[in-house]
């Protein structure tokens, strides 16, 4: 199967017999497609469907058992940007020359990448290195040792993000309050997303997962200024 076979497929929930959205892109981590980007055509909300939670994938639709298996893209955007590669990203050869963009990905029934296609040329997975926002094609046809970052796991996303927050200062952070001290405090006002949606309600007790989420959304300054 290829990504061209699943792009534009509807995602249907058995739970309410409803089309949740349409697949518009994929997310690759190392050499596996770990998630699909699903867009609701009614309100254009973007959701993430992790491939290991797909009930069935067919030629005409992807089936899930409940809408709860989809997460809003904004809630994990930080991790997706940090770890994952999407279709359309640049591809380079081992010498640093620009080949093209990643046009198609071939994968097996377990979503393991078997090869990719750039400029109508197919490259085997054994000579491919997926690194965050670009693909490196090892045109030497020899194995290259690559050091990998911490394994991406949506179940452990909070812990990974907290490490990032606590060890690397934000460029926009002008306060010297240790972020770990926010945990246990209370938010003193509603914190809003750019579209006006409330992402953290007033009087909510701040947890480590909330710190991680607002860090990914660029809202740490606002949280620091409105916590007590």
Secondary structure, DSSP 8 states (H G I E B T S, - for coil): -BHHHHTT-EEEETTTTEEEEEEEEEEEETTEEEEEEEE-TTT--EEEEEGGG-SEE-SSEEEES-GGGEEEGGGGHHHHHHH-B-TT-EEEETTS-EEEE--EEEE-TT-BEEEEEETTEEEEGGGEEEETTEEEE-TT-S-------S---GGGHHHHHHHHHHHS--TT------GGGGTT-BB-S-EE-TTS-EEE-TT-B--HHHHHHHHHTT-HHHHHHTB-
